[in-house]
Amino acid sequence: MIYTSRKIIGIIPNVRGVGGPASFNEKLEKGLKKLGVEATYDLTTPNLSSVLVIAGTRHLGLLSSLKKKGIPIIQRLDGMNWVHRKRYTGLRYFLRSEMNNWILREIRSRFASAIIYQSEFSRDWWNKKYGNQSIPNSVIYNGVDLDQFSPSNTIDFDHETLEVIAVEGHIKNGLELGLDNVIQALNDYSKLAQKPVHLMVAGEVPNDIRMKLTTRKMIDITWCGVISRLDIAGQLKKADLFFSAELNPPCPNSVIEALASGLPVIAFESGAIRELVSDDCGIISSYGGNIWTMESANTEMMANLLSKKLQDRAGMGKKARTRAVQMFGLDQMVDKYLVVLSGLNG
């Protein structure tokens, strides 16, 4: 749908850099522009149609002023900070996490005209923790540029070494447990299947955590650091599998990008994984422990599943791409956002 009348959508905050919110900003701007809708990060711009708050902002006074003017405020919510209450991450990180949770909760309860949750998992989490809000709400999954993230023209799943990729924005402050689960599961699989495994890790991983995670490794690991989205798209085309390392992910962009690239997704069951990845386009193993108390996953169970089901990597890859096209196209996501952003003010 193309909007012929001038619509101006305010967005706050203007997130750039690495991670899900920055990726979402970039994709939403691109999609809105394609539909002839103007997006601005200056919320003093006259004639705003509505304002989208991506998670939270410290400018609560500005939101209060917008609400008094009758401008609809839509909050996009994923999950909450929780790991800092289960593992020691330092006082500064603990206080920042608590403050960010408080801001999210305040906007949700006091300022939002409607809420867009990134997944059913996210909605259930917020409702169980803080109760249902008597305002419109919906679930809209993240979207992906299906042209930028697409399968290789020469898919080859017969590498002598199993090529696996894991992509996360930041792996620290307790979140390294997820990557440790991945490494241990691939170690177990390599030993069980007698097949060499190469894992490429893209994302910010501090050196001390790299050293800790590789102490018991059998597999070969390449630490790429932070790489561009264009480079990630290229690396996904070269891999056999994508292994999700996030703990209780609300709606990970990296998983959706892997599906769009025709990669089978491997993950331990947690967060919104089951909503995104069906059994015919990936391998989901029971976590096997209490993820909410930061127990390690049952990696032997995952290794056994991999050894039994990896024979159909090509078939799973084709179905992964089909699922991405059906559910996670960028145009579909933007259209759904515009229904909410435009519908609240007629």
N, C-alpha and C positions, 0 to 999 in steps of 0.2 A: 504494500500500500504506500502511495506517495501522498504526502500532506501538502496541499496547495496553499492553505491558509498558514500564516506565519506562526509557528509554535516555537517557544524558547523554553528549553528545559534547563534548570539550574542543577548543577552537580557539585556535591561536596563530600569529602575533601578531594583535592586534586592529587591523586596518588600516582607517583612515578617510581620506576625502579624495578625491583625483583619481587615476585609474589603474585598471589591471586588478585587482590584489589587493583594493582597496577595493570595487570593483564585485562581485567574486566573493563577498566576505564578506556583503555586503548580500543578494545573491540566495540564497546558501546558507542564511542564517538564516531568510529568508522561507520557503524550501522545507521546511526541517526543522520549523519551527513548524507548517506546514500538515499535516505527517505525524504530528504529536504527539511529535516528538523534541526534547528540550531541548538547547540549545547554550549553552556557557558559555566565557568567556575567563579564568575563574579556575581554573587547573589544580590548585589545592589542594582543589577540590570533591570530596567523597567519592563513591566508586562510579562513577568515570568508566568508560564502556564502552570508549572509545578516544580518541586525540588526533589531530587533523589539524593538521599544520604546513604553513601556506601559504607555500611556498618555504622561508624560513629564519627563524631567530631567534637572537639572541645568548645566550639563556638555555640554554646547553648543559648546565649543571649540573642544571637542572630536568628536561630531557629524560633525562639519565642516571638521575635519581631515579625518574622514571616508568617507565623501562625496567626498572629493578631490581624494581619492584613488579609487573612483568608486564603493564603496560598497553600495548596495541598502539599504535605510533606510525606514522601514515601521512603521508608527505611528498608534497605536491602540487608538482610541478616544471614550470616552463616552460622558459626558456632560461638562458643565462649572460650576464654582462656581457662584451662583447668590443670595442666601439667604442673604448674608452679605450686599447686597445693598437694601434689603427690611426691615431688622430688625437689630437693634443695637446688634452687637456681640463682640464689643471691638475693639480698634484700631489695636492691634496685629493681630487678626484673619482677620480683613478687609484687612490689607496690605498683609498678606500672601496669601489670596484668590486672590487678584488682581495680585500679582506676579505670582502665579501659572497659572492664566488665560493667562497672557502675555507669559509665557514660552510655554504653549500649542499652542498658536497662532503663535509664532515664528517658532516652529518646523514644524507646519502644512504648513506655507507659505514659509519657506526658506530651510528646510532640507529634508522633506519627499519625497521619490520617489513614495510612494503609501500610501493610508490611508485605514485602516479597522475601520469602525464605528460599534459600538455595536448594533445599531438598526437604523431603518429608522427615528425614532424620533431624534436620535443623529445627523444623517446626515443632516436632515432638519434644525435643530437648528443651526449647524455650518454654513451651507450654507446661511441661512437667515441673520445671524449675521455678517459673514465675507466674504461671497461670495463663489462661487464654485472655487475649485482649478483645474487647467488643468493637473491633474495627475490621474493615475488609482485609483479608490476607489471602495469599496464594503462594504456590510453589512454582518457581521458574528456574529450570536448570541452566547452568552456564552454557554458552555457545562457543563454537569454534569456526574459524575460517576454513571451510572445506576445500578451498583451492590451495591455500598455503599448507595445510596439513592433509596430505593425501598419500595413498600407497605408492611405493616404488613401482615403476613400470616393469622392473625385472625382479620380482620377489623371489628370494632364494632362501628357503628354510633348511638347507642341507649343509650348513657350515660345519666344518670339523669341530669347531668350538662353538658352544651355545653362546650367542651374543645377546646380552640382557642389558637394558637401560633402566635407570631410575632417575626421575627428575623431581626435585623439590626446590623451593625457593631458599629456605634456611633450615639447616639441620643442626640445632643446638638447643640449649636450655631444656634438656630432658627429652627432646624429640628425636635424639639419636637412637633411642630404643627401636624406633621403626626401621631404621636402616640396619641396625644390628640384627633384627629379625630377618631382613632380606638376605644379608650376608650369610647368616647361619643356615638358612633354608637352602641357599645355593651351594654352600659347602656340603650339606647333607645330600643334596641331589647329585652333586658331582661324584661323591664317594659311592652312592648307591648305583648310579647309572654308568659309572666308569667313563664319564665324558667330561672333558675340560670345559670350564665356564669362564667367560670374560664379562665382568660387570662394569659398565660405564656409569658414573655418578655425576650428574649435573646439578649444581647448586652450591650454596655457601656452606662449607663444612670446615670448621677451624682445624688447624693442624693437630692439636692435642686430641681431638675426637677422631681424626683420621688414624692416628697412631693406635688409639685404644681399640677402634673397630677392626683393625687389620692384624691384631696380635695373634688371633687364632685362625686366620684365613687360610683356605686352601686354594680358593679361586683367584684369578688375576683381576685386579681392580684398577681402573683408570679414573683419577679424580680430575674432572674437567673444570671445576669451579663454576662460576656464574657465566653462562653463555647466552647469546642473544636468542630471541624466539626463532629467528630465521635459521640459526645454527641448530637449535633443538629440532626443528622440522626436518633438517637434513640428517641428523643423527638417528631420528626415529625410523627413517627409511632404510637404514642399514642394519637395524636390530632384528632379532628373532622374537623377542618378548619384551614387554614392559612390566616392571615389577613395582607396584605402588608401595611406598615406604611410609606414608602418612598415617598417623594414629587418629582414629575417629574422624576421618575427613568429611567435612560438610558437603562439598561438591568439587573435588579437585580438578582444576583445569588440565593438569598433566595427564590424568586418566582419559579425559575426553579427547585430548589431542592425540593420544596413543590410539584410541579407537578409530579416530578419523584417518590415521596413518596406516590403518589396516594391521595393527599389532594386537595379538592376543594380550589381554591384561591379566596379570597374576597378582593376587592380593590376599591378605588375611581378612576375614570378614569383620568389618567394623565400620562405623559411620554410615555413609551413604553408598558404600561400594555396591551393595546388592541392588540399589536403585539404578545404578549406572551400567553395571556389567552383568549381562545375562550369562547363563551357563554355557551357551553355545558360542560365546566370543571371548571366553576367558576361563580361568581356573581360580575359584574362590575356596579357600580352606578355612575351616573353623579356626578361630584364634587359639582356642585350647587353653586359655587362661583368662584371668580377669584383667582386661585392658585398662579399666578405670582405676585399678590400683597399680598399674605399670608393671604387671607381670610379663615375662617374656612369652612369646608365642610358641606353640608346639611346631617347631620347624621340621621335625621328622615326619609328621603327618603331611605337611606341605610337600616335602620331598617325595613321599610315596605317591601323592596325587600327580605331581609333575611327571614322574617316571611312567605312570599309566596313561596319561592323557596328552602328552606332548606330541604324539604321533600325528595328530590332526592340526598342526599349527597353521597350515595353509588354509584349511577350511574355517578355522576359528578367525583367522585374519580377515577373510572375505566377509564373514558375518559381523566382525567388529566394525568394518567400514560401513556396512549396511545399517547397523544400529546408529552409528554417528549421523549418517545422512537422515535417518528417520526421526531422530530425537534431539540432536544437538547442533543443528545448523545455526550459524550466527544470525541469519535473517529471521529464523523462527524465534530466536531469543529476543531480538530487538523488537519484533512485532508484538510479542507478548508484553514486554516492558511498556511499550507505547500504549497498549490497551489500558494498563493501570495508570500510567502517567497522564494520559489524556482523559480517561473516563471519570476521574474524580472532580473535574471542574467543567464537565460537559463538553 
